[in-house]
Amino acid sequence: MVTLLIEHAISDYDTWRTAFDRFATTRRDAGVRAERIARPVDDPAYVVVTLDFDTADRAEGFRQFLTTRIWADPASSPALAGSPRATVLTIQSEVAAAGSCG
């Protein structure tokens, strides 16, 4: 599995989330298998998004799409503050904690 890790500052979470949700079909069509959104407990103006893909090529293709089409267009990325950081990661190991609940 490959993960696209995205981090960036935002000016308003609700506005950002509405824009993120508009691209749900686009993410699915690009091969996103799972997604997670997190925010630091001490910084509500920051988001961390992980998008899981089957291959690095699909993850890299989606990163290029974000860079050239979404983040380059303020209308497509409202509430984005600053420059996003996006990194393609290859998962080396994943272990669920014993006794954890879903």
N, C-alpha and C positions, 0 to 999 in steps of 0.2 A: 504494500500500500504506500501511496505517496500523499503527502499533505502540503497544501498551499497555506502557509501561515501569513496572515495579513494583520498589520498593526497600524493604527493611525489615530490621531486626535480628531475629535468631532466637536461641533458647536452646539448640537442639540440631538439627543439620542432619538427622540420620537421621529423627528424629521429624517434622520439617517436611517432608522429602521424601516420607515415607509418606503424609502428609495431602495433599500436592500431587498425588501419583500417583492418589489416590482420585478426583480430579476430572478425570481424563483425558477421559472420555466427555463430561462437562459442557462442558469446553473445546472439544472437537471440535464438539459440538452448537451451541455459541455462535458458531461460525465461525472459531475459531483455525486459521490455516493453517500456522503454524510457531511453535515456542517454543524459547527458550534460557534456561538457568539459568547464572548466573556467581556467583563469590564473589571478593571482593578477596583478593589473595595475602597481604595483611597483616591481614586481619580475617575469620577463619573463622565469626564469629558474625553475618554479614551476607550477604544474598542480593540479587541483581539478576536479575529475570526480564523477558524480553521476549516478548510474545505478538503475532503478526502477524495482522491482519484485512484483509479486502477494503475495508471502509468504516469511517468514523469512527463512524457510528451503532452498528455492531456492537461496536466497541471500547468506546464509552461505555456501552453496555448491559451489557457484561461488567464494566466497572469498577463500575457501580452494583450489580450482583449481588454482587461481592466485598465492597463496602462494607456493604451492608445485610444480606446473608445469611451470608457466610463470616467476614469479620473481626469482625463483631458477635457471633459465637457462638464462645466459647473452645473448645467441643468440636469445631468445624469447623476451627479454626485453632490446633492445639496447637503449641507452640514459637515462636509469634509473640511477639516482644518489642517493645513500643512500638507506635507507629502507622505503618502502611505509607504510603508515598507512591506514588501511581499517577497517571501522566500519559499522555494520549493524544497521540501524535506523528504528524504526517504526514511520511512519508519524502520528502525533497526530491531526494536523489541517493544512488545506491548503485553503487559501482564495485568490482569484484574486482581484487585486485592481479595484475599480469602475472606469469605463471609460477607462480601459487599452485596448490597441490594440495588436493583435496577431502578 
